[in-house]
Amino acid sequence: TIECWVRLEAFGGGWVCLVCRGQPGSSSDQSFGLYAGNRGCLYFTNLGGTVQTPDGAVKVGVWTHVVGTIDAKSGEMGVHVNGECVTKIASAKGVENRGGGPLCIGGDTLQYRHGISATFRSVRIYDRAMPAQEVRCRSKSRP
């Protein structure tokens, strides 16, 4: 599970990294990645799949609680925004450590060589899938 509070100051020209581990944009060397798109959608990926929210999931100038979950036991991955599951898909795999690589917050060092104009609070990475009830509870605390 990846959890963070983010307040975007502007949308980038394409996908910008919120939190990722491994080689960004690589289908074989990225352990996980949570990105924001230029129309306010979120994109969460791992080696087992990719899930994308509709446009407008995050807005400029507003604090947003964002959680990406991968549950290897149930075979699902999803994205929660402000405590609500926005989208979910079947995922064949949990998180795997592929090729090492840095943990990046608010930008990355490889393919997508641009940062993000945003403020982050309470960035957390868990080694378990956070249940929906816990996501809702954690979204009630403000940054």
PAZAPA-4460 file (N, C-alpha, C; in steps of 0.05 Angstrom, whole numbers, plus 32768, in hexadecimal, padded with zeros to 4 digits):
% residues 143
    n_x    n_y    n_z   ca_x   ca_y   ca_z    c_x    c_y    c_z   seq   type   mol
   8011   7FE8   8000   8000   8000   8000   8012   8019   8000     1      T     A
   800B   802C   7FEF   8017   8046   7FEF   8002   805A   7FF8     2      I     A
   8009   806B   800C   7FF6   807F   8016   8004   809A   8017     3      E     A
   7FF6   80AF   800F   8001   80CA   8012   7FEB   80DE   8010     4      C     A
   7FF0   80F6   801B   7FE0   810D   8016   7FF0   811E   8002     5      W     A
   7FE3   8128   7FEE   7FF0   8138   7FDA   7FDF   8150   7FD3     6      V     A
   7FEC   8167   7FCF   7FDE   817F   7FC5   7FEE   8188   7FAC     7      R     A
   7FE2   8184   7F95   7FEF   818B   7F7C   7FED   81AA   7F79     8      L     A
   8003   81B6   7F70   8003   81D3   7F6A   7FFD   81D7   7F4D     9      E     A
   8002   81C3   7F3C   7FFD   81C5   7F1F   7FFE   81A8   7F14    10      A     A
   7FF1   81A3   7EFE   7FF4   818A   7EF1   800C   818C   7EDE    11      F     A
   801B   8176   7EDC   8032   8175   7ECA   8029   8171   7EAE    12      G     A
   803C   816F   7E9C   8035   816B   7E80   802E   814E   7E79    13      G     A
   8033   813C   7E8B   802D   8120   7E86   802A   8112   7EA1    14      G     A
   8034   80FA   7EA3   8033   80EC   7EBD   8049   80F5   7ECE    15      W     A
   8043   80FB   7EE8   8058   8103   7EFB   8056   80F0   7F13    16      V     A
   806D   80E8   7F1D   806F   80D5   7F32   8067   80E2   7F4D    17      C     A
   8054   80D5   7F5A   804E   80DB   7F76   8061   80CB   7F88    18      L     A
   8060   80B0   7F85   8072   809E   7F93   8077   8086   7F81    19      V     A
   8090   807F   7F7D   8096   8067   7F6D   80B0   805A   7F77    20      C     A
   80B3   8041   7F71   80CB   8032   7F78   80D4   8022   7F61    21      R     A
   80ED   8024   7F59   80F8   8016   7F42   80F9   8028   7F2A    22      G     A
   80FC   801C   7F13   80FF   802C   7EFA   80E3   8035   7EF0    23      Q     A
   80DE   804F   7EF1   80C4   8059   7EE7   80BE   8053   7ECA    24      P     A
   80A6   804C   7EC4   809E   8046   7EA9   80A6   802B   7E9F    25      G     A
   80B3   801B   7EAF   80BD   8001   7EA6   80A9   7FEB   7EAF    26      S     A
   80A1   7FDB   7E9C   808E   7FC6   7EA3   809D   7FAE   7EB1    27      S     A
   80B7   7FAE   7EB0   80C6   7F97   7EBC   80D7   7F9F   7ED4    28      S     A
   80DC   7FB8   7ED9   80EE   7FC0   7EEE   80E3   7FD3   7F03    29      D     A
   80C9   7FD8   7F02   80BD   7FEA   7F16   80AD   7FDA   7F2A    30      Q     A
   80B3   7FDD   7F43   80A5   7FCF   7F58   8089   7FD9   7F5B    31      S     A
   8086   7FF4   7F5C   806B   8001   7F5D   806E   801E   7F55    32      F     A
   8059   802B   7F4E   8059   8047   7F48   803D   8053   7F4A    33      G     A
   803B   806B   7F55   8022   807A   7F57   8028   8095   7F4A    34      L     A
   8019   809B   7F35   801D   80B3   7F25   8004   80C4   7F23    35      Y     A
   8008   80DE   7F1E   7FF1   80F0   7F18   7FF3   80F8   7EFB    36      A     A
   7FDC   80F9   7EED   7FDB   8101   7ED1   7FD3   811E   7ECF    37      G     A
   7FD6   8129   7EB7   7FD1   8146   7EB3   7FB3   814E   7EB4    38      N     A
   7FA1   813B   7EB6   7F85   8142   7EB9   7F7A   8139   7ED5    39      R     A
   7F8D   8134   7EE7   7F85   812E   7F02   7F7E   8110   7F07    40      G     A
   7F86   80FF   7EF5   7F82   80E2   7EF9   7F9B   80D7   7F08    41      C     A
   7F97   80C0   7F14   7FAD   80B2   7F21   7FB1   8097   7F13    42      L     A
   7FCA   808F   7F13   7FD3   8077   7F05   7FE4   8067   7F19    43      Y     A
   7FDC   804E   7F1F   7FEA   803E   7F33   7FF2   8024   7F25    44      F     A
   800C   801D   7F27   8016   8006   7F18   8029   7FF5   7F28    45      T     A
   8029   7FDB   7F21   803D   7FC9   7F2B   8041   7FB4   7F16    46      N     A
   8050   7F9F   7F1B   8056   7F8B   7F07   803D   7F7A   7F00    47      L     A
   8028   7F7C   7F10   8010   7F6C   7F0B   7FFA   7F7B   7EFD    48      G     A
   7FFD   7F95   7EF9   7FE8   7FA4   7EEB   7FEA   7FC1   7EF0    49      G     A
   7FD7   7FCF   7EE4   7FD6   7FEC   7EE6   7FB9   7FF4   7EE9    50      T     A
   7FB4   8007   7EFB   7F99   8011   7EFF   7F99   802F   7EFD    51      V     A
   7F85   803A   7EF0   7F84   8057   7EEB   7F69   8062   7EF4    52      Q     A
   7F69   8078   7F01   7F50   8085   7F09   7F45   8097   7EF3    53      T     A
   7F2C   809E   7EF4   7F22   80B2   7EE1   7F30   80CD   7EE6    54      P     A
   7F2E   80DE   7ED2   7F39   80FA   7ED4   7F2B   8107   7EEC    55      D     A
   7F39   811A   7EF9   7F2D   8129   7F0E   7F2F   811D   7F2A    56      G     A
   7F3D   8106   7F2C   7F3F   80F9   7F47   7F4E   810B   7F5A    57      A     A
   7F62   811A   7F50   7F70   812E   7F61   7F6D   8149   7F53    58      V     A
   7F6D   815D   7F64   7F69   8179   7F5A   7F80   818A   7F63    59      K     A
   7F87   819E   7F54   7F9C   81B1   7F5B   7F93   81C2   7F73    60      V     A
   7FA5   81C6   7F86   7FA0   81D7   7F9D   7F90   81CA   7FB4    61      G     A
   7F8A   81B1   7FB2   7F7A   81A3   7FC6   7F89   818C   7FD2    62      V     A
   7F8A   818A   7FEC   7F96   8172   7FF9   7F85   815A   7FF3    63      W     A
   7F93   8145   7FE9   7F85   812C   7FE2   7F93   8114   7FEF    64      T     A
   7F84   8103   7FFB   7F8F   80EA   8007   7F8E   80D5   7FF1    65      H     A
   7FA5   80CA   7FEA   7FA8   80B7   7FD4   7FB4   809D   7FDF    66      V     A
   7FA7   8086   7FD9   7FB1   806C   7FE2   7FB0   8059   7FCA    67      V     A
   7FC6   804C   7FC5   7FC7   8036   7FB1   7FCC   801C   7FC0    68      G     A
   7FBB   8009   7FBB   7FBD   7FEF   7FC9   7FC2   7FD8   7FB5    69      T     A
   7FD2   7FC5   7FBD   7FD6   7FAC   7FAE   7FD2   7F96   7FC2    70      I     A
   7FBE   7F85   7FBD   7FB8   7F6F   7FCF   7FBE   7F54   7FC0    71      D     A
   7FD5   7F49   7FC5   7FDC   7F30   7FB7   7FC9   7F19   7FBE    72      A     A
   7FBE   7F19   7FD7   7FAD   7F03   7FDF   7F92   7F03   7FD0    73      K     A
   7F86   7F1B   7FCD   7F6D   7F1D   7FBF   7F71   7F20   7FA1    74      S     A
   7F89   7F27   7F99   7F8F   7F2B   7F7C   7F83   7F45   7F72    75      G     A
   7F83   7F5A   7F83   7F78   7F74   7F7A   7F8B   7F8B   7F80    76      E     A
   7F8A   7F9F   7F6F   7F98   7FB8   7F75   7F84   7FCF   7F70    77      M     A
   7F87   7FE4   7F7F   7F74   7FFA   7F7C   7F7F   8015   7F85    78      G     A
   7F70   802A   7F7F   7F77   8045   7F87   7F60   8051   7F97    79      V     A
   7F67   805C   7FAE   7F53   8069   7FBF   7F5A   8087   7FC0    80      H     A
   7F45   8097   7FBE   7F48   80B4   7FBF   7F36   80BF   7FD5    81      V     A
   7F41   80CC   7FE9   7F32   80D7   7FFF   7F20   80C2   800C    82      N     A
   7F2C   80AA   800F   7F1E   8095   801E   7F0C   8082   800D    83      G     A
   7F07   8089   7FF4   7EF6   8079   7FE3   7F05   806B   7FCE    84      E     A
   7EFF   8051   7FC9   7F0B   8043   7FB3   7F00   804D   7F99    85      C     A
   7F12   8059   7F89   7F0A   8065   7F70   7F0A   8050   7F59    86      V     A
   7F1E   803F   7F5A   7F20   802A   7F45   7F30   8012   7F50    87      T     A
   7F29   7FFB   7F45   7F36   7FE2   7F4E   7F38   7FCF   7F36    88      K     A
   7F4D   7FBF   7F35   7F50   7FAB   7F20   7F5B   7F91   7F2C    89      I     A
   7F5A   7F7C   7F1D   7F67   7F63   7F24   7F85   7F67   7F1F    90      A     A
   7F96   7F5C   7F31   7FB3   7F5E   7F2E   7FBF   7F42   7F33    91      S     A
   7FCF   7F3A   7F21   7FDA   7F1F   7F23   7FF1   7F1D   7F37    92      A     A
   7FFC   7F33   7F3F   8014   7F33   7F51   8013   7F48   7F67    93      K     A
   8021   7F42   7F7C   8026   7F56   7F90   803E   7F67   7F88    94      G     A
   804A   7F75   7F9B   8062   7F85   7F95   807A   7F73   7F95    95      V     A
   808B   7F77   7F81   80A4   7F69   7F80   80BA   7F7E   7F7E    96      E     A
   80D1   7F78   7F89   80E8   7F8A   7F87   80F7   7F82   7F6E    97      N     A
   80F4   7F92   7F59   8101   7F8C   7F3F   8117   7FA1   7F39    98      R     A
   812F   7F99   7F38   8144   7FAA   7F2F   814B   7FC1   7F42    99      G     A
   8142   7FBF   7F5B   8149   7FD4   7F6E   813E   7FEE   7F66   100      G     A
   814F   8002   7F65   8147   801C   7F5D   813E   802C   7F75   101      G     A
   813D   8047   7F72   8137   8058   7F88   8119   8059   7F8E   102      P     A
   8112   8061   7FA7   80F7   8069   7FAE   80F5   8087   7FA8   103      L     A
   80E3   808F   7F98   80E0   80AB   7F90   80C5   80B6   7F9A   104      C     A
   80C6   80CE   7FA4   80AE   80DC   7FAC   80AE   80F7   7F9F   105      I     A
   8099   80FD   7F8F   8097   8117   7F82   80A8   811B   7F6A   106      G     A
   80B2   8106   7F5E   80C3   8108   7F47   80D2   80EE   7F45   107      G     A
   80E1   80EA   7F30   80F1   80D2   7F2D   810B   80D9   7F1F   108      D     A
   811C   80C5   7F1D   8137   80CA   7F13   813D   80BE   7EF8   109      T     A
   8129   80B0   7EED   812F   80A2   7ED4   811F   80AC   7EBC   110      L     A
   810D   809D   7EB1   8100   80A4   7E99   80EF   80BE   7E9A   111      Q     A
   80DF   80C1   7EAE   80CE   80D9   7EB0   80DD   80EE   7EBF   112      Y     A
   80F0   80FB   7EB3   8103   810D   7EC1   80F6   8128   7EC7   113      R     A
   80DF   8128   7ED3   80D3   8141   7EDC   80C7   813D   7EF8   114      H     A
   80C7   8151   7F07   80BB   8150   7F21   809E   8159   7F20   115      G     A
   8094   815D   7F38   8078   8164   7F3A   8077   817D   7F4C   116      I     A
   8065   818F   7F46   8060   81A6   7F56   804A   819F   7F6A   117      S     A
   8052   8196   7F82   803F   818C   7F96   804B   818D   7FB1   118      A     A
   803A   818B   7FC5   8042   8187   7FE1   8038   816C   7FEA   119      T     A
   804A   815D   7FF8   8043   8143   8002   8043   8143   8020   120      F     A
   8032   8133   802C   8031   812E   8049   802C   8110   804D   121      R     A
   8037   8106   8063   8031   80EB   806C   8034   80D6   8057   122      S     A
   804A   80D6   8049   804F   80C1   8035   8056   80A7   8044   123      V     A
   8047   8092   803F   804B   8079   804D   804A   8062   8038   124      R     A
   805B   804E   803D   805A   8036   802D   8058   801E   8040   125      I     A
   8044   800D   803C   803F   7FF6   804D   8046   7FDD   803E   126      Y     A
   804C   7FC8   804D   8052   7FAE   8042   8039   7F9C   8043   127      D     A
   8022   7FA9   8042   8008   7F9A   8043   7FF3   7FAA   8034   128      R     A
   7FDE   7F9D   802D   7FC8   7FAB   8020   7FB7   7FB7   8036   129      A     A
   7FB2   7FD1   8034   7FA2   7FDF   8048   7F84   7FDA   8042   130      M     A
   7F75   7FD0   8055   7F59   7FCB   8051   7F4A   7FE6   804C   131      P     A
   7F34   7FE5   803E   7F24   7FFC   8037   7F1B   800C   804F   132      A     A
   7F14   7FFF   8065   7F0B   800C   807D   7F22   801D   8089   133      Q     A
   7F3A   8012   8089   7F51   8021   8093   7F57   8039   8081   134      E     A
   7F55   8035   8067   7F5A   804C   8054   7F46   8062   805A   135      V     A
   7F2C   805C   805E   7F18   8070   8064   7F1F   807E   807E   136      R     A
   7F26   806F   8092   7F2D   807B   80AC   7F45   808E   80AA   137      C     A
   7F5A   8085   809C   7F72   8095   809A   7F6E   80AF   8089   138      R     A
   7F5A   80AE   8077   7F55   80C5   8066   7F47   80DC   8076   139      S     A
   7F3C   80D5   808D   7F2E   80EA   809D   7F42   80FC   80AC   140      K     A
   7F5B   80F3   80B0   7F6E   8104   80BD   7F79   8117   80A7   141      S     A
   7F7C   8130   80AD   7F85   8144   809A   7FA3   8148   809C   142      R     A
   7FB0   814F   8085   7FCD   8153   8085   7FD4   816C   8096   143      P     A
***
